[in-house]
C-alpha cells in the first residue's frame, strides 16, 4: 500500500476524525462514528478512494 496523501491532508483528516468521534461520545450519536474513516485514512496515509479516482496529494521527495 503506497501512501497517496500529503502531510496536510493527513493532519486535517485526523483532526476531523477525532472531532467526529468526540461528537459521537458527547451527544451519544452513532453518526459520529463515521469519524473512524478519516481517522484511519489519515493515520495510515492511504485513501482507497484517492486510488480509485487517481488523486494523489503526497509529494515524492527526490
N, CA, C and O atoms as a Maestro MAE file, in Angstrom:
{
 s_m_m2io_version
 :::
 2.0.0
}

f_m_ct {
 s_m_title
 :::
 protein
 m_atom[248] {
  # First column is atom index #
  i_m_mmod_type
  r_m_x_coord
  r_m_y_coord
  r_m_z_coord
  i_m_residue_number
  s_m_chain_name
  s_m_pdb_residue_name
  s_m_pdb_atom_name
  i_m_atomic_number
  :::
  1 25 0.846 -1.172 0.000 1 A "UNK " " N  " 7
  2 3 0.000 0.000 0.000 1 A "UNK " " CA " 6
  3 2 0.894 1.239 0.000 1 A "UNK " " C  " 6
  4 15 1.598 1.508 0.973 1 A "UNK " " O  " 8
  5 25 0.856 1.985 -1.099 2 A "UNK " " N  " 7
  6 3 1.642 3.211 -1.200 2 A "UNK " " CA " 6
  7 2 0.881 4.375 -0.594 2 A "UNK " " C  " 6
  8 15 -0.345 4.439 -0.679 2 A "UNK " " O  " 8
  9 25 1.612 5.290 0.016 3 A "UNK " " N  " 7
  10 3 0.982 6.496 0.544 3 A "UNK " " CA " 6
  11 2 0.513 7.343 -0.626 3 A "UNK " " C  " 6
  12 15 1.227 7.490 -1.618 3 A "UNK " " O  " 8
  13 25 -0.672 7.894 -0.513 4 A "UNK " " N  " 7
  14 3 -1.184 8.788 -1.547 4 A "UNK " " CA " 6
  15 2 -1.762 10.068 -0.962 4 A "UNK " " C  " 6
  16 15 -2.495 10.797 -1.631 4 A "UNK " " O  " 8
  17 25 -1.419 10.333 0.308 5 A "UNK " " N  " 7
  18 3 -1.908 11.531 0.976 5 A "UNK " " CA " 6
  19 2 -0.739 12.332 1.529 5 A "UNK " " C  " 6
  20 15 0.194 11.777 2.109 5 A "UNK " " O  " 8
  21 25 -0.807 13.646 1.341 6 A "UNK " " N  " 7
  22 3 0.220 14.530 1.855 6 A "UNK " " CA " 6
  23 2 0.041 14.796 3.343 6 A "UNK " " C  " 6
  24 15 -0.965 14.415 3.942 6 A "UNK " " O  " 8
  25 25 1.028 15.451 3.920 7 A "UNK " " N  " 7
  26 3 1.045 15.709 5.360 7 A "UNK " " CA " 6
  27 2 -0.146 16.560 5.805 7 A "UNK " " C  " 6
  28 15 -0.785 16.251 6.811 7 A "UNK " " O  " 8
  29 25 -0.444 17.623 5.066 8 A "UNK " " N  " 7
  30 3 -1.562 18.500 5.449 8 A "UNK " " CA " 6
  31 2 -2.889 17.752 5.364 8 A "UNK " " C  " 6
  32 15 -3.747 17.889 6.236 8 A "UNK " " O  " 8
  33 25 -3.044 16.976 4.325 9 A "UNK " " N  " 7
  34 3 -4.260 16.180 4.148 9 A "UNK " " CA " 6
  35 2 -4.441 15.210 5.312 9 A "UNK " " C  " 6
  36 15 -5.550 15.046 5.820 9 A "UNK " " O  " 8
  37 25 -3.368 14.580 5.725 10 A "UNK " " N  " 7
  38 3 -3.422 13.627 6.834 10 A "UNK " " CA " 6
  39 2 -3.791 14.316 8.146 10 A "UNK " " C  " 6
  40 15 -4.608 13.801 8.909 10 A "UNK " " O  " 8
  41 25 -3.197 15.468 8.408 11 A "UNK " " N  " 7
  42 3 -3.470 16.202 9.648 11 A "UNK " " CA " 6
  43 2 -4.935 16.615 9.713 11 A "UNK " " C  " 6
  44 15 -5.581 16.464 10.750 11 A "UNK " " O  " 8
  45 25 -5.459 17.136 8.605 12 A "UNK " " N  " 7
  46 3 -6.860 17.557 8.563 12 A "UNK " " CA " 6
  47 2 -7.786 16.369 8.815 12 A "UNK " " C  " 6
  48 15 -8.770 16.494 9.544 12 A "UNK " " O  " 8
  49 25 -7.478 15.222 8.220 13 A "UNK " " N  " 7
  50 3 -8.314 14.036 8.398 13 A "UNK " " CA " 6
  51 2 -8.287 13.523 9.835 13 A "UNK " " C  " 6
  52 15 -9.320 13.120 10.370 13 A "UNK " " O  " 8
  53 25 -7.121 13.536 10.458 14 A "UNK " " N  " 7
  54 3 -7.030 13.064 11.844 14 A "UNK " " CA " 6
  55 2 -7.826 13.986 12.766 14 A "UNK " " C  " 6
  56 15 -8.561 13.516 13.635 14 A "UNK " " O  " 8
  57 25 -7.680 15.292 12.576 15 A "UNK " " N  " 7
  58 3 -8.433 16.249 13.397 15 A "UNK " " CA " 6
  59 2 -9.933 16.077 13.176 15 A "UNK " " C  " 6
  60 15 -10.705 16.079 14.134 15 A "UNK " " O  " 8
  61 25 -10.347 15.928 11.922 16 A "UNK " " N  " 7
  62 3 -11.758 15.724 11.611 16 A "UNK " " CA " 6
  63 2 -12.275 14.429 12.234 16 A "UNK " " C  " 6
  64 15 -13.369 14.404 12.797 16 A "UNK " " O  " 8
  65 25 -11.500 13.365 12.137 17 A "UNK " " N  " 7
  66 3 -11.906 12.085 12.695 17 A "UNK " " CA " 6
  67 2 -12.074 12.127 14.204 17 A "UNK " " C  " 6
  68 15 -13.055 11.616 14.745 17 A "UNK " " O  " 8
  69 25 -11.109 12.738 14.878 18 A "UNK " " N  " 7
  70 3 -11.190 12.850 16.335 18 A "UNK " " CA " 6
  71 2 -12.385 13.715 16.733 18 A "UNK " " C  " 6
  72 15 -13.104 13.387 17.677 18 A "UNK " " O  " 8
  73 25 -12.595 14.808 16.022 19 A "UNK " " N  " 7
  74 3 -13.726 15.686 16.307 19 A "UNK " " CA " 6
  75 2 -15.057 14.944 16.162 19 A "UNK " " C  " 6
  76 15 -15.949 15.089 16.998 19 A "UNK " " O  " 8
  77 25 -15.179 14.161 15.113 20 A "UNK " " N  " 7
  78 3 -16.417 13.412 14.890 20 A "UNK " " CA " 6
  79 2 -16.620 12.343 15.961 20 A "UNK " " C  " 6
  80 15 -17.750 12.105 16.385 20 A "UNK " " O  " 8
  81 25 -15.552 11.704 16.399 21 A "UNK " " N  " 7
  82 3 -15.676 10.698 17.449 21 A "UNK " " CA " 6
  83 2 -16.047 11.331 18.792 21 A "UNK " " C  " 6
  84 15 -16.834 10.765 19.551 21 A "UNK " " O  " 8
  85 25 -15.485 12.496 19.081 22 A "UNK " " N  " 7
  86 3 -15.860 13.213 20.307 22 A "UNK " " CA " 6
  87 2 -17.340 13.593 20.244 22 A "UNK " " C  " 6
  88 15 -18.061 13.479 21.235 22 A "UNK " " O  " 8
  89 25 -17.780 14.042 19.080 23 A "UNK " " N  " 7
  90 3 -19.202 14.354 18.887 23 A "UNK " " CA " 6
  91 2 -20.064 13.129 19.172 23 A "UNK " " C  " 6
  92 15 -21.101 13.229 19.826 23 A "UNK " " O  " 8
  93 25 -19.629 11.976 18.679 24 A "UNK " " N  " 7
  94 3 -20.386 10.730 18.887 24 A "UNK " " CA " 6
  95 2 -20.503 10.398 20.366 24 A "UNK " " C  " 6
  96 15 -21.547 9.934 20.823 24 A "UNK " " O  " 8
  97 25 -19.438 10.634 21.108 25 A "UNK " " N  " 7
  98 3 -19.442 10.297 22.537 25 A "UNK " " CA " 6
  99 2 -20.265 11.314 23.327 25 A "UNK " " C  " 6
  100 15 -21.093 10.941 24.158 25 A "UNK " " O  " 8
  101 25 -20.032 12.595 23.065 26 A "UNK " " N  " 7
  102 3 -20.703 13.647 23.831 26 A "UNK " " CA " 6
  103 2 -22.208 13.629 23.607 26 A "UNK " " C  " 6
  104 15 -22.983 13.715 24.561 26 A "UNK " " O  " 8
  105 25 -22.625 13.517 22.346 27 A "UNK " " N  " 7
  106 3 -24.050 13.581 22.033 27 A "UNK " " CA " 6
  107 2 -24.686 12.202 21.877 27 A "UNK " " C  " 6
  108 15 -25.853 12.089 21.501 27 A "UNK " " O  " 8
  109 25 -23.927 11.175 22.163 28 A "UNK " " N  " 7
  110 3 -24.395 9.794 22.053 28 A "UNK " " CA " 6
  111 2 -25.109 9.565 20.726 28 A "UNK " " C  " 6
  112 15 -26.253 9.113 20.671 28 A "UNK " " O  " 8
  113 25 -24.384 9.897 19.659 29 A "UNK " " N  " 7
  114 3 -24.922 9.829 18.311 29 A "UNK " " CA " 6
  115 2 -24.070 8.870 17.488 29 A "UNK " " C  " 6
  116 15 -22.856 9.052 17.393 29 A "UNK " " O  " 8
  117 25 -24.678 7.867 16.900 30 A "UNK " " N  " 7
  118 3 -23.945 6.861 16.131 30 A "UNK " " CA " 6
  119 2 -23.381 7.422 14.832 30 A "UNK " " C  " 6
  120 15 -22.416 6.877 14.295 30 A "UNK " " O  " 8
  121 25 -23.965 8.500 14.317 31 A "UNK " " N  " 7
  122 3 -23.484 9.093 13.073 31 A "UNK " " CA " 6
  123 2 -22.040 9.564 13.219 31 A "UNK " " C  " 6
  124 15 -21.269 9.505 12.262 31 A "UNK " " O  " 8
  125 25 -21.680 10.019 14.381 32 A "UNK " " N  " 7
  126 3 -20.324 10.483 14.627 32 A "UNK " " CA " 6
  127 2 -19.277 9.396 14.514 32 A "UNK " " C  " 6
  128 15 -18.089 9.689 14.377 32 A "UNK " " O  " 8
  129 25 -19.705 8.141 14.570 33 A "UNK " " N  " 7
  130 3 -18.754 7.032 14.439 33 A "UNK " " CA " 6
  131 2 -18.170 6.935 13.040 33 A "UNK " " C  " 6
  132 15 -17.195 6.214 12.826 33 A "UNK " " O  " 8
  133 25 -18.743 7.641 12.094 34 A "UNK " " N  " 7
  134 3 -18.180 7.721 10.748 34 A "UNK " " CA " 6
  135 2 -16.787 8.359 10.817 34 A "UNK " " C  " 6
  136 15 -15.995 8.216 9.885 34 A "UNK " " O  " 8
  137 25 -16.489 9.049 11.899 35 A "UNK " " N  " 7
  138 3 -15.179 9.670 12.107 35 A "UNK " " CA " 6
  139 2 -14.039 8.677 12.130 35 A "UNK " " C  " 6
  140 15 -12.877 9.067 12.016 35 A "UNK " " O  " 8
  141 25 -14.348 7.403 12.275 36 A "UNK " " N  " 7
  142 3 -13.299 6.369 12.247 36 A "UNK " " CA " 6
  143 2 -12.637 6.334 10.872 36 A "UNK " " C  " 6
  144 15 -11.437 6.082 10.773 36 A "UNK " " O  " 8
  145 25 -13.398 6.583 9.816 37 A "UNK " " N  " 7
  146 3 -12.859 6.502 8.451 37 A "UNK " " CA " 6
  147 2 -11.775 7.551 8.209 37 A "UNK " " C  " 6
  148 15 -10.664 7.181 7.829 37 A "UNK " " O  " 8
  149 25 -12.045 8.848 8.414 38 A "UNK " " N  " 7
  150 3 -10.960 9.808 8.192 38 A "UNK " " CA " 6
  151 2 -9.807 9.628 9.181 38 A "UNK " " C  " 6
  152 15 -8.657 9.918 8.850 38 A "UNK " " O  " 8
  153 25 -10.105 9.155 10.377 39 A "UNK " " N  " 7
  154 3 -9.048 8.929 11.357 39 A "UNK " " CA " 6
  155 2 -8.095 7.838 10.874 39 A "UNK " " C  " 6
  156 15 -6.878 8.008 10.942 39 A "UNK " " O  " 8
  157 25 -8.630 6.732 10.393 40 A "UNK " " N  " 7
  158 3 -7.790 5.634 9.925 40 A "UNK " " CA " 6
  159 2 -7.044 5.983 8.635 40 A "UNK " " C  " 6
  160 15 -5.868 5.649 8.492 40 A "UNK " " O  " 8
  161 25 -7.713 6.645 7.705 41 A "UNK " " N  " 7
  162 3 -7.023 7.003 6.463 41 A "UNK " " CA " 6
  163 2 -5.941 8.049 6.726 41 A "UNK " " C  " 6
  164 15 -4.875 8.011 6.111 41 A "UNK " " O  " 8
  165 25 -6.211 8.972 7.630 42 A "UNK " " N  " 7
  166 3 -5.203 9.972 7.979 42 A "UNK " " CA " 6
  167 2 -4.017 9.364 8.691 42 A "UNK " " C  " 6
  168 15 -2.878 9.763 8.448 42 A "UNK " " O  " 8
  169 25 -4.262 8.409 9.563 43 A "UNK " " N  " 7
  170 3 -3.168 7.758 10.291 43 A "UNK " " CA " 6
  171 2 -2.324 6.883 9.382 43 A "UNK " " C  " 6
  172 15 -1.110 6.789 9.561 43 A "UNK " " O  " 8
  173 25 -2.956 6.242 8.409 44 A "UNK " " N  " 7
  174 3 -2.212 5.334 7.526 44 A "UNK " " CA " 6
  175 2 -1.557 6.053 6.350 44 A "UNK " " C  " 6
  176 15 -0.558 5.574 5.814 44 A "UNK " " O  " 8
  177 25 -2.108 7.196 5.942 45 A "UNK " " N  " 7
  178 3 -1.558 7.914 4.800 45 A "UNK " " CA " 6
  179 2 -2.040 7.366 3.468 45 A "UNK " " C  " 6
  180 15 -1.537 7.757 2.415 45 A "UNK " " O  " 8
  181 25 -3.005 6.471 3.508 46 A "UNK " " N  " 7
  182 3 -3.541 5.860 2.288 46 A "UNK " " CA " 6
  183 2 -5.053 5.991 2.260 46 A "UNK " " C  " 6
  184 15 -5.735 5.661 3.230 46 A "UNK " " O  " 8
  185 25 -5.567 6.473 1.144 47 A "UNK " " N  " 7
  186 3 -7.011 6.607 0.967 47 A "UNK " " CA " 6
  187 2 -7.427 5.772 -0.244 47 A "UNK " " C  " 6
  188 15 -7.017 6.069 -1.366 47 A "UNK " " O  " 8
  189 25 -8.234 4.735 -0.032 48 A "UNK " " N  " 7
  190 3 -8.669 3.907 -1.157 48 A "UNK " " CA " 6
  191 2 -9.443 4.697 -2.230 48 A "UNK " " C  " 6
  192 15 -9.314 4.414 -3.421 48 A "UNK " " O  " 8
  193 25 -10.234 5.671 -1.812 49 A "UNK " " N  " 7
  194 3 -10.989 6.470 -2.768 49 A "UNK " " CA " 6
  195 2 -10.048 7.291 -3.657 49 A "UNK " " C  " 6
  196 15 -10.306 7.448 -4.851 49 A "UNK " " O  " 8
  197 25 -8.967 7.809 -3.088 50 A "UNK " " N  " 7
  198 3 -7.972 8.524 -3.882 50 A "UNK " " CA " 6
  199 2 -7.396 7.619 -4.961 50 A "UNK " " C  " 6
  200 15 -7.178 8.062 -6.089 50 A "UNK " " O  " 8
  201 25 -7.149 6.357 -4.628 51 A "UNK " " N  " 7
  202 3 -6.606 5.414 -5.601 51 A "UNK " " CA " 6
  203 2 -7.573 5.197 -6.759 51 A "UNK " " C  " 6
  204 15 -7.167 5.172 -7.920 51 A "UNK " " O  " 8
  205 25 -8.843 5.042 -6.439 52 A "UNK " " N  " 7
  206 3 -9.860 4.820 -7.468 52 A "UNK " " CA " 6
  207 2 -9.977 6.034 -8.381 52 A "UNK " " C  " 6
  208 15 -10.118 5.889 -9.595 52 A "UNK " " O  " 8
  209 25 -9.920 7.226 -7.802 53 A "UNK " " N  " 7
  210 3 -10.076 8.456 -8.578 53 A "UNK " " CA " 6
  211 2 -8.772 8.964 -9.186 53 A "UNK " " C  " 6
  212 15 -8.784 9.918 -9.964 53 A "UNK " " O  " 8
  213 25 -7.658 8.342 -8.843 54 A "UNK " " N  " 7
  214 3 -6.364 8.758 -9.383 54 A "UNK " " CA " 6
  215 2 -5.825 10.032 -8.769 54 A "UNK " " C  " 6
  216 15 -5.039 10.739 -9.399 54 A "UNK " " O  " 8
  217 25 -6.232 10.334 -7.556 55 A "UNK " " N  " 7
  218 3 -5.792 11.538 -6.856 55 A "UNK " " CA " 6
  219 2 -4.600 11.194 -5.974 55 A "UNK " " C  " 6
  220 15 -4.540 10.119 -5.377 55 A "UNK " " O  " 8
  221 25 -3.649 12.128 -5.902 56 A "UNK " " N  " 7
  222 3 -2.500 11.914 -5.028 56 A "UNK " " CA " 6
  223 2 -2.041 13.260 -4.487 56 A "UNK " " C  " 6
  224 15 -1.634 14.129 -5.258 56 A "UNK " " O  " 8
  225 25 -2.098 13.442 -3.188 57 A "UNK " " N  " 7
  226 3 -1.639 14.689 -2.577 57 A "UNK " " CA " 6
  227 2 -0.270 14.517 -1.929 57 A "UNK " " C  " 6
  228 15 0.264 15.449 -1.327 57 A "UNK " " O  " 8
  229 25 0.291 13.322 -2.057 58 A "UNK " " N  " 7
  230 3 1.612 13.026 -1.491 58 A "UNK " " CA " 6
  231 2 2.677 13.445 -2.481 58 A "UNK " " C  " 6
  232 15 2.611 13.085 -3.657 58 A "UNK " " O  " 8
  233 25 3.661 14.203 -2.017 59 A "UNK " " N  " 7
  234 3 4.764 14.639 -2.888 59 A "UNK " " CA " 6
  235 2 5.968 13.742 -2.636 59 A "UNK " " C  " 6
  236 15 6.395 13.539 -1.499 59 A "UNK " " O  " 8
  237 25 6.495 13.221 -3.717 60 A "UNK " " N  " 7
  238 3 7.688 12.399 -3.606 60 A "UNK " " CA " 6
  239 2 8.905 13.276 -3.402 60 A "UNK " " C  " 6
  240 15 9.075 14.281 -4.092 60 A "UNK " " O  " 8
  241 25 9.744 12.904 -2.466 61 A "UNK " " N  " 7
  242 3 10.961 13.667 -2.221 61 A "UNK " " CA " 6
  243 2 12.091 13.045 -3.013 61 A "UNK " " C  " 6
  244 15 12.352 11.847 -2.900 61 A "UNK " " O  " 8
  245 25 12.765 13.860 -3.818 62 A "UNK " " N  " 7
  246 3 13.872 13.350 -4.626 62 A "UNK " " CA " 6
  247 2 15.154 13.315 -3.862 62 A "UNK " " C  " 6
  248 15 16.184 12.911 -4.401 62 A "UNK " " O  " 8
  :::
 }
 m_bond[247] {
  # First column is bond index #
  i_m_from
  i_m_to
  i_m_order
  :::
  1 1 2 1
  2 2 3 1
  3 3 4 2
  4 3 5 1
  5 5 6 1
  6 6 7 1
  7 7 8 2
  8 7 9 1
  9 9 10 1
  10 10 11 1
  11 11 12 2
  12 11 13 1
  13 13 14 1
  14 14 15 1
  15 15 16 2
  16 15 17 1
  17 17 18 1
  18 18 19 1
  19 19 20 2
  20 19 21 1
  21 21 22 1
  22 22 23 1
  23 23 24 2
  24 23 25 1
  25 25 26 1
  26 26 27 1
  27 27 28 2
  28 27 29 1
  29 29 30 1
  30 30 31 1
  31 31 32 2
  32 31 33 1
  33 33 34 1
  34 34 35 1
  35 35 36 2
  36 35 37 1
  37 37 38 1
  38 38 39 1
  39 39 40 2
  40 39 41 1
  41 41 42 1
  42 42 43 1
  43 43 44 2
  44 43 45 1
  45 45 46 1
  46 46 47 1
  47 47 48 2
  48 47 49 1
  49 49 50 1
  50 50 51 1
  51 51 52 2
  52 51 53 1
  53 53 54 1
  54 54 55 1
  55 55 56 2
  56 55 57 1
  57 57 58 1
  58 58 59 1
  59 59 60 2
  60 59 61 1
  61 61 62 1
  62 62 63 1
  63 63 64 2
  64 63 65 1
  65 65 66 1
  66 66 67 1
  67 67 68 2
  68 67 69 1
  69 69 70 1
  70 70 71 1
  71 71 72 2
  72 71 73 1
  73 73 74 1
  74 74 75 1
  75 75 76 2
  76 75 77 1
  77 77 78 1
  78 78 79 1
  79 79 80 2
  80 79 81 1
  81 81 82 1
  82 82 83 1
  83 83 84 2
  84 83 85 1
  85 85 86 1
  86 86 87 1
  87 87 88 2
  88 87 89 1
  89 89 90 1
  90 90 91 1
  91 91 92 2
  92 91 93 1
  93 93 94 1
  94 94 95 1
  95 95 96 2
  96 95 97 1
  97 97 98 1
  98 98 99 1
  99 99 100 2
  100 99 101 1
  101 101 102 1
  102 102 103 1
  103 103 104 2
  104 103 105 1
  105 105 106 1
  106 106 107 1
  107 107 108 2
  108 107 109 1
  109 109 110 1
  110 110 111 1
  111 111 112 2
  112 111 113 1
  113 113 114 1
  114 114 115 1
  115 115 116 2
  116 115 117 1
  117 117 118 1
  118 118 119 1
  119 119 120 2
  120 119 121 1
  121 121 122 1
  122 122 123 1
  123 123 124 2
  124 123 125 1
  125 125 126 1
  126 126 127 1
  127 127 128 2
  128 127 129 1
  129 129 130 1
  130 130 131 1
  131 131 132 2
  132 131 133 1
  133 133 134 1
  134 134 135 1
  135 135 136 2
  136 135 137 1
  137 137 138 1
  138 138 139 1
  139 139 140 2
  140 139 141 1
  141 141 142 1
  142 142 143 1
  143 143 144 2
  144 143 145 1
  145 145 146 1
  146 146 147 1
  147 147 148 2
  148 147 149 1
  149 149 150 1
  150 150 151 1
  151 151 152 2
  152 151 153 1
  153 153 154 1
  154 154 155 1
  155 155 156 2
  156 155 157 1
  157 157 158 1
  158 158 159 1
  159 159 160 2
  160 159 161 1
  161 161 162 1
  162 162 163 1
  163 163 164 2
  164 163 165 1
  165 165 166 1
  166 166 167 1
  167 167 168 2
  168 167 169 1
  169 169 170 1
  170 170 171 1
  171 171 172 2
  172 171 173 1
  173 173 174 1
  174 174 175 1
  175 175 176 2
  176 175 177 1
  177 177 178 1
  178 178 179 1
  179 179 180 2
  180 179 181 1
  181 181 182 1
  182 182 183 1
  183 183 184 2
  184 183 185 1
  185 185 186 1
  186 186 187 1
  187 187 188 2
  188 187 189 1
  189 189 190 1
  190 190 191 1
  191 191 192 2
  192 191 193 1
  193 193 194 1
  194 194 195 1
  195 195 196 2
  196 195 197 1
  197 197 198 1
  198 198 199 1
  199 199 200 2
  200 199 201 1
  201 201 202 1
  202 202 203 1
  203 203 204 2
  204 203 205 1
  205 205 206 1
  206 206 207 1
  207 207 208 2
  208 207 209 1
  209 209 210 1
  210 210 211 1
  211 211 212 2
  212 211 213 1
  213 213 214 1
  214 214 215 1
  215 215 216 2
  216 215 217 1
  217 217 218 1
  218 218 219 1
  219 219 220 2
  220 219 221 1
  221 221 222 1
  222 222 223 1
  223 223 224 2
  224 223 225 1
  225 225 226 1
  226 226 227 1
  227 227 228 2
  228 227 229 1
  229 229 230 1
  230 230 231 1
  231 231 232 2
  232 231 233 1
  233 233 234 1
  234 234 235 1
  235 235 236 2
  236 235 237 1
  237 237 238 1
  238 238 239 1
  239 239 240 2
  240 239 241 1
  241 241 242 1
  242 242 243 1
  243 243 244 2
  244 243 245 1
  245 245 246 1
  246 246 247 1
  247 247 248 2
  :::
 }
}
